[in-house]
Amino acid sequence: MAKAPQVITCKAAVCWGVGGPVKIEEVEVEPPRPSEIRVKMLCASICRTDILCINGFPTGLYPRVLGHEGVGELKKNSVVESLGEEVKDLQVGDTVIPTTLGECGECGSCESGRTNFCQKYPIGATGLMPDGTSRFTVREGNKRTPAYQFLSCATWCEYMVVDANYAVKIDAGSIPPPQASIISCAFTSGYGATWKAAPVTVGSSVAVFGLGPVGLSAVQGARMHGAAKIIGVDKNERRRKIASELGVTHFINSEGLEKPVSEVVKELTDGKGVDACFECSGYAPFMNQAMKAVVQGKGKAVVLGAGKYDSIQLDFVDLLFGGSITGSIFGGVKIKSDLPHLLHKCQNKEFEIDALLTHEVPLCDINKAFEMMKEPDCIKVVVKIS
């Protein structure tokens, strides 16, 4: 008779309150329930949104096991059962990446072809599993306390549980784990936006505000889709070189500009503006500038960068006169219909992903990673877990 699944005790990065601290703690990870999988994490990476989560975004729920970029495997040994009985498309031994949203293929949103948001498997902002419960328990003194997760998962840990509808299988060994980790969020968000959220066409003009992992991925997408002019904007002068290597044709250092960045963008486009602007910095004033930087009535601004804001200010006249701005999660990419296409391109080495992976730490040194992210040469920090 097969052994019943058991609780696993392992290490995880736990945030105890707004602003931290983040500590490596022993946590208990429950077995997966019927539609869930328990995953042994191979590696993770750090997204700026994780830092926002430490500071209370989108909701201040603690203690919290953080992380949403990562890759892991469904590992079975004498004490681990990795699969719920309702899971049909995955099996023990599979390698998977977690995602922030699912795709049922049947709801009105999935069938519309206009969005990657799914009504059946939406983004979960509660910090809990879809059934409203937690799979993590952490000790707080002599008390055992349920811990929240980041959206659909929590990747800064040795094991995690995720609903199988928020996981995508990848061919083991076909993509290096660090590359798979960044594809689970940042790279797909940037590249995908140029493909799905505001499709870039041959000969078009593009601006990218914020040349971090998402922005540089958008630059690659714009180049690969044939944009003739790619304007990169960042206050970090050290981004100029890598941005140019990845496809930026014009670089604007936004530090100390004497005029709005949208005006500089228009000067580079004969006063017209760009066909698409991807706002990846999460800086609220740039969201308005992104809308003002696109061709009136025709261009589209897409907000990809997260920020801890309740609201942003948009110029009403520009909006009324045809300004277009939208938000995007995961670049508009659907995890079943679209993501395999990106994974195939990655397997074929069509992307420059290693250039974005500049730093690496083990899980036990996660706090060093936060300091690394402040360095001007740091783009993405990979967290080695196993």
MARMIBA-718486 format. One record per residue (C-alpha): residue number from 1; y, z, x. Coordinates in steps of 0.001 Angstrom, whole numbers, plus 500000, padded with zeros to 6 digits. Each point is the difference from the previous one (the first is absolute). Layout:
N
{r NUM; {Y; Z; X}}
...
//
This chain:
386
{r 1; {500000; 500000; 500000}}
{r 2; {503436; 499059; 501348}}
{r 3; {502260; 502869; 500901}}
{r 4; {502930; 500644; 497699}}
{r 5; {503379; 499093; 501512}}
{r 6; {501647; 502921; 501737}}
{r 7; {503512; 501130; 500865}}
{r 8; {501132; 498965; 503486}}
{r 9; {502196; 502189; 502180}}
{r 10; {502171; 497975; 502370}}
{r 11; {503431; 499730; 501628}}
{r 12; {503069; 498605; 498243}}
{r 13; {503770; 499845; 500467}}
{r 14; {501454; 502227; 497277}}
{r 15; {503671; 500295; 499072}}
{r 16; {500842; 503419; 498566}}
{r 17; {503432; 499355; 498504}}
{r 18; {503125; 497852; 499937}}
{r 19; {500956; 499262; 503594}}
{r 20; {496659; 501159; 501359}}
{r 21; {498379; 501365; 501998}}
{r 22; {497065; 497630; 500310}}
{r 23; {497003; 501859; 501391}}
{r 24; {496452; 499019; 500848}}
{r 25; {497916; 502118; 497653}}
{r 26; {496405; 500319; 498921}}
{r 27; {499619; 498565; 496518}}
{r 28; {497086; 499716; 497644}}
{r 29; {499366; 496535; 498576}}
{r 30; {498008; 499856; 496771}}
{r 31; {497306; 497386; 499365}}
{r 32; {501142; 496835; 498226}}
{r 33; {499896; 499911; 496219}}
{r 34; {498458; 497032; 498137}}
{r 35; {502659; 497335; 500739}}
{r 36; {500902; 501308; 503468}}
{r 37; {498992; 499625; 503633}}
{r 38; {500173; 502496; 502835}}
{r 39; {501149; 498351; 503199}}
{r 40; {499697; 500985; 503638}}
{r 41; {503327; 498974; 501497}}
{r 42; {499997; 497946; 503198}}
{r 43; {503731; 499816; 500542}}
{r 44; {503267; 500192; 498122}}
{r 45; {503619; 499164; 500681}}
{r 46; {503378; 501450; 499143}}
{r 47; {502379; 498406; 497539}}
{r 48; {503604; 501026; 499487}}
{r 49; {499058; 500809; 496412}}
{r 50; {497720; 502752; 501316}}
{r 51; {503028; 501601; 501636}}
{r 52; {501836; 499752; 496683}}
{r 53; {497024; 501706; 498372}}
{r 54; {500350; 502900; 502421}}
{r 55; {503567; 500272; 498746}}
{r 56; {499080; 499989; 496313}}
{r 57; {499561; 496328; 499033}}
{r 58; {499022; 499012; 497353}}
{r 59; {499235; 503523; 498767}}
{r 60; {500063; 503306; 501864}}
{r 61; {496365; 501015; 499516}}
{r 62; {498392; 502184; 502689}}
{r 63; {497785; 500755; 501829}}
{r 64; {499400; 496311; 500554}}
{r 65; {497610; 497986; 502159}}
{r 66; {502091; 497067; 501157}}
{r 67; {499502; 496390; 501025}}
{r 68; {499345; 496794; 498069}}
{r 69; {499401; 497394; 502720}}
{r 70; {496525; 500059; 501460}}
{r 71; {496475; 498663; 500259}}
{r 72; {496681; 501779; 499636}}
{r 73; {496321; 499581; 499306}}
{r 74; {497636; 501211; 497315}}
{r 75; {497913; 502240; 502222}}
{r 76; {496709; 501557; 498966}}
{r 77; {498194; 502756; 501888}}
{r 78; {498040; 503126; 499128}}
{r 79; {502863; 501604; 498072}}
{r 80; {502205; 497123; 498883}}
{r 81; {499596; 497823; 496940}}
{r 82; {502872; 497513; 500070}}
{r 83; {499600; 498207; 496697}}
{r 84; {500471; 500912; 496350}}
{r 85; {497311; 498673; 497670}}
{r 86; {502372; 497640; 498159}}
{r 87; {501098; 498183; 503177}}
{r 88; {498387; 496551; 500047}}
{r 89; {501958; 497852; 502468}}
{r 90; {499695; 502275; 503041}}
{r 91; {497108; 501615; 501796}}
{r 92; {499350; 502542; 502716}}
{r 93; {500891; 498504; 503377}}
{r 94; {502869; 497848; 498725}}
{r 95; {503362; 500078; 501763}}
{r 96; {502971; 500315; 497650}}
{r 97; {503760; 500274; 499949}}
{r 98; {501785; 502040; 497308}}
{r 99; {502783; 498532; 497878}}
{r 100; {502778; 501500; 497896}}
{r 101; {499160; 497993; 496891}}
{r 102; {497001; 498318; 498428}}
{r 103; {499279; 496780; 498134}}
{r 104; {497873; 499948; 496854}}
{r 105; {500629; 496294; 499330}}
{r 106; {500010; 500579; 496257}}
{r 107; {503161; 501883; 498989}}
{r 108; {503193; 498280; 498901}}
{r 109; {501612; 500482; 503403}}
{r 110; {497056; 498622; 501965}}
{r 111; {499672; 497013; 497678}}
{r 112; {503730; 499242; 500069}}
{r 113; {499931; 498687; 503552}}
{r 114; {503487; 501449; 500466}}
{r 115; {499218; 503340; 501603}}
{r 116; {497427; 501862; 502071}}
{r 117; {500495; 503155; 497932}}
{r 118; {496905; 500824; 497974}}
{r 119; {500146; 501987; 496771}}
{r 120; {496446; 501302; 500340}}
{r 121; {500229; 500938; 503692}}
{r 122; {503695; 500764; 500558}}
{r 123; {501741; 501636; 502930}}
{r 124; {499223; 503695; 499766}}
{r 125; {503048; 502113; 500796}}
{r 126; {498437; 503290; 498877}}
{r 127; {498333; 500744; 503331}}
{r 128; {496686; 500345; 498164}}
{r 129; {496995; 497833; 499217}}
{r 130; {500182; 497817; 496865}}
{r 131; {498243; 502740; 498000}}
{r 132; {502780; 502459; 500883}}
{r 133; {498018; 502139; 502437}}
{r 134; {499903; 500425; 503786}}
{r 135; {497119; 499461; 502429}}
{r 136; {501638; 502057; 502764}}
{r 137; {500039; 503763; 500394}}
{r 138; {501864; 501772; 502799}}
{r 139; {500066; 503679; 500913}}
{r 140; {503305; 501787; 499558}}
{r 141; {499401; 503451; 501448}}
{r 142; {497003; 501359; 498105}}
{r 143; {500580; 497597; 497120}}
{r 144; {498450; 496556; 499526}}
{r 145; {502668; 497624; 498673}}
{r 146; {499557; 496456; 498633}}
{r 147; {501993; 497528; 502093}}
{r 148; {501820; 496891; 498822}}
{r 149; {499656; 496574; 501605}}
{r 150; {502398; 497107; 500630}}
{r 151; {499867; 497663; 496977}}
{r 152; {496409; 498711; 499696}}
{r 153; {498618; 501402; 503241}}
{r 154; {500558; 502140; 503089}}
{r 155; {499159; 498331; 503306}}
{r 156; {501080; 502602; 502560}}
{r 157; {496669; 501754; 499821}}
{r 158; {496442; 499615; 501201}}
{r 159; {498639; 499413; 496491}}
{r 160; {501690; 499117; 496730}}
{r 161; {499058; 499083; 496457}}
{r 162; {501566; 496977; 498297}}
{r 163; {499285; 498309; 496688}}
{r 164; {498024; 496849; 500824}}
{r 165; {502458; 497925; 497984}}
{r 166; {502596; 500771; 502698}}
{r 167; {497870; 498899; 502954}}
{r 168; {499282; 496593; 501516}}
{r 169; {496975; 499138; 502096}}
{r 170; {500482; 498298; 503351}}
{r 171; {497321; 498534; 502238}}
{r 172; {499060; 502646; 502546}}
{r 173; {501104; 498992; 503481}}
{r 174; {501927; 496948; 498818}}
{r 175; {503383; 501731; 500200}}
{r 176; {500817; 502740; 502539}}
{r 177; {500562; 503323; 498181}}
{r 178; {503674; 500331; 501046}}
{r 179; {500740; 496535; 498579}}
{r 180; {498105; 500792; 496810}}
{r 181; {502019; 503192; 499637}}
{r 182; {503387; 498261; 500066}}
{r 183; {498720; 497282; 497645}}
{r 184; {499299; 502742; 497454}}
{r 185; {503761; 500351; 499477}}
{r 186; {502780; 498967; 502392}}
{r 187; {498895; 496554; 501111}}
{r 188; {498903; 498882; 496541}}
{r 189; {503221; 501344; 498474}}
{r 190; {502153; 497912; 502339}}
{r 191; {497940; 496839; 500332}}
{r 192; {498978; 500125; 496363}}
{r 193; {503597; 500142; 498787}}
{r 194; {500692; 496623; 501615}}
{r 195; {496917; 498619; 498291}}
{r 196; {500072; 501664; 496570}}
{r 197; {503127; 502035; 499208}}
{r 198; {502492; 497308; 501085}}
{r 199; {497996; 497005; 501225}}
{r 200; {501513; 498474; 503123}}
{r 201; {499947; 496209; 500108}}
{r 202; {500192; 497470; 502823}}
{r 203; {503564; 499549; 501235}}
{r 204; {501376; 503046; 498165}}
{r 205; {502211; 502779; 501362}}
{r 206; {498982; 503654; 500121}}
{r 207; {501565; 503313; 500989}}
{r 208; {498024; 503121; 500843}}
{r 209; {501839; 503334; 500001}}
{r 210; {498203; 502588; 502135}}
{r 211; {497647; 498803; 502731}}
{r 212; {497370; 502702; 499911}}
{r 213; {496320; 499318; 499238}}
{r 214; {500695; 498665; 496496}}
{r 215; {503024; 497953; 501058}}
{r 216; {498281; 498445; 503006}}
{r 217; {497051; 499137; 497777}}
{r 218; {502414; 498297; 497591}}
{r 219; {501417; 498073; 502961}}
{r 220; {496510; 498739; 500827}}
{r 221; {499442; 499023; 496388}}
{r 222; {503296; 498128; 499812}}
{r 223; {499187; 498107; 503197}}
{r 224; {496460; 499145; 498905}}
{r 225; {501256; 498733; 496641}}
{r 226; {502430; 497645; 501719}}
{r 227; {503424; 501653; 499743}}
{r 228; {502546; 498089; 502084}}
{r 229; {502388; 502912; 500474}}
{r 230; {498882; 503637; 500271}}
{r 231; {502781; 502549; 500399}}
{r 232; {498875; 503416; 501205}}
{r 233; {502210; 503064; 499537}}
{r 234; {499510; 503337; 501741}}
{r 235; {502120; 502664; 501676}}
{r 236; {497474; 500289; 502844}}
{r 237; {500903; 497422; 502650}}
{r 238; {496519; 500311; 501500}}
{r 239; {498577; 498297; 496928}}
{r 240; {501701; 496733; 500989}}
{r 241; {497333; 498879; 502489}}
{r 242; {496888; 500586; 497901}}
{r 243; {501751; 498697; 496883}}
{r 244; {500797; 496757; 501819}}
{r 245; {496427; 499720; 501247}}
{r 246; {498686; 500384; 496451}}
{r 247; {502361; 497471; 498439}}
{r 248; {503580; 501275; 499600}}
{r 249; {502495; 497227; 500755}}
{r 250; {503166; 502111; 499661}}
{r 251; {500280; 503740; 500708}}
{r 252; {502746; 502228; 498579}}
{r 253; {500517; 503454; 501479}}
{r 254; {501254; 501948; 496988}}
{r 255; {501278; 502901; 502102}}
{r 256; {503789; 499983; 499959}}
{r 257; {500459; 496792; 497996}}
{r 258; {503620; 499529; 498965}}
{r 259; {499063; 498184; 496785}}
{r 260; {497190; 500325; 497451}}
{r 261; {496710; 498629; 501257}}
{r 262; {499814; 497652; 496993}}
{r 263; {503158; 498272; 501223}}
{r 264; {498487; 499483; 503447}}
{r 265; {496873; 498550; 498396}}
{r 266; {502137; 497585; 497971}}
{r 267; {501908; 498950; 503109}}
{r 268; {496651; 498967; 501486}}
{r 269; {499131; 497971; 496894}}
{r 270; {503210; 497990; 499460}}
{r 271; {501263; 502569; 497517}}
{r 272; {497114; 499520; 497583}}
{r 273; {497697; 502901; 500764}}
{r 274; {496250; 499970; 500542}}
{r 275; {497271; 498895; 497627}}
{r 276; {498210; 503335; 500341}}
{r 277; {500943; 503370; 501446}}
{r 278; {497411; 502685; 500693}}
{r 279; {501453; 503510; 500197}}
{r 280; {497539; 502000; 502108}}
{r 281; {502180; 502819; 501346}}
{r 282; {500092; 502256; 496949}}
{r 283; {503746; 500448; 500569}}
{r 284; {501704; 500091; 496587}}
{r 285; {503222; 498100; 500914}}
{r 286; {497869; 497179; 501449}}
{r 287; {498332; 499512; 496616}}
{r 288; {503326; 498965; 498509}}
{r 289; {500765; 497926; 503094}}
{r 290; {496646; 498243; 499637}}
{r 291; {500917; 498886; 496486}}
{r 292; {503414; 498806; 501217}}
{r 293; {498419; 498083; 502903}}
{r 294; {497955; 497558; 497902}}
{r 295; {501030; 496659; 498508}}
{r 296; {501784; 500683; 496717}}
{r 297; {497811; 499334; 496978}}
{r 298; {497124; 498700; 502116}}
{r 299; {499195; 502467; 502752}}
{r 300; {497936; 503146; 499643}}
{r 301; {500235; 503385; 501699}}
{r 302; {496847; 502098; 500275}}
{r 303; {500064; 503739; 500739}}
{r 304; {496984; 501048; 502064}}
{r 305; {501326; 503010; 501906}}
{r 306; {499649; 503424; 498389}}
{r 307; {502791; 502564; 499973}}
{r 308; {500457; 503433; 498463}}
{r 309; {502559; 498960; 497398}}
{r 310; {500306; 500700; 496296}}
{r 311; {502187; 496920; 499572}}
{r 312; {501773; 497274; 501947}}
{r 313; {503311; 498222; 499415}}
{r 314; {500142; 496269; 499284}}
{r 315; {503154; 497910; 499657}}
{r 316; {500147; 499072; 496318}}
{r 317; {501836; 496695; 500353}}
{r 318; {497505; 498698; 502564}}
{r 319; {497172; 501033; 497708}}
{r 320; {501620; 498409; 496948}}
{r 321; {500677; 496779; 501883}}
{r 322; {496336; 499340; 500649}}
{r 323; {499143; 502597; 502623}}
{r 324; {496271; 500693; 500080}}
{r 325; {498352; 503082; 501478}}
{r 326; {496546; 501411; 499448}}
{r 327; {497737; 502632; 501466}}
{r 328; {496541; 499359; 501346}}
{r 329; {496967; 502091; 500870}}
{r 330; {497428; 498515; 502379}}
{r 331; {502047; 496802; 500123}}
{r 332; {498808; 498924; 496560}}
{r 333; {496488; 499527; 501403}}
{r 334; {497026; 500644; 497690}}
{r 335; {497158; 501823; 501700}}
{r 336; {497183; 497822; 498618}}
{r 337; {501647; 496633; 499367}}
{r 338; {502239; 499838; 503073}}
{r 339; {499107; 502534; 502694}}
{r 340; {496777; 498246; 501117}}
{r 341; {502182; 497001; 500948}}
{r 342; {502021; 502193; 502376}}
{r 343; {496879; 501621; 501406}}
{r 344; {498569; 496548; 500717}}
{r 345; {503152; 499006; 501871}}
{r 346; {499823; 503232; 501980}}
{r 347; {496377; 499322; 500924}}
{r 348; {501106; 496574; 501239}}
{r 349; {502696; 501642; 502134}}
{r 350; {502816; 498154; 498239}}
{r 351; {502248; 503089; 500003}}
{r 352; {501768; 501798; 502838}}
{r 353; {498997; 503511; 498966}}
{r 354; {499308; 501636; 503362}}
{r 355; {503665; 499503; 500915}}
{r 356; {500886; 502472; 497241}}
{r 357; {497547; 502692; 501149}}
{r 358; {502030; 501607; 502754}}
{r 359; {498825; 503620; 500113}}
{r 360; {496820; 501989; 499411}}
{r 361; {499116; 503682; 499573}}
{r 362; {496893; 501955; 499012}}
{r 363; {500119; 501808; 496659}}
{r 364; {500456; 503346; 501750}}
{r 365; {503329; 498755; 501437}}
{r 366; {501399; 498649; 496732}}
{r 367; {503294; 501843; 500482}}
{r 368; {500576; 498155; 503286}}
{r 369; {499850; 496798; 497992}}
{r 370; {503008; 501071; 497937}}
{r 371; {502019; 500336; 503204}}
{r 372; {498724; 496652; 501272}}
{r 373; {501312; 498331; 496852}}
{r 374; {503525; 500956; 501049}}
{r 375; {499679; 498051; 503261}}
{r 376; {501771; 496602; 499985}}
{r 377; {496916; 498165; 501280}}
{r 378; {497628; 501491; 497424}}
{r 379; {498948; 497715; 497161}}
{r 380; {496706; 501386; 498692}}
{r 381; {497991; 503074; 501002}}
{r 382; {496226; 499823; 499608}}
{r 383; {498137; 503265; 499374}}
{r 384; {496499; 500056; 501488}}
{r 385; {497672; 502082; 497864}}
{r 386; {496424; 499172; 500973}}
//
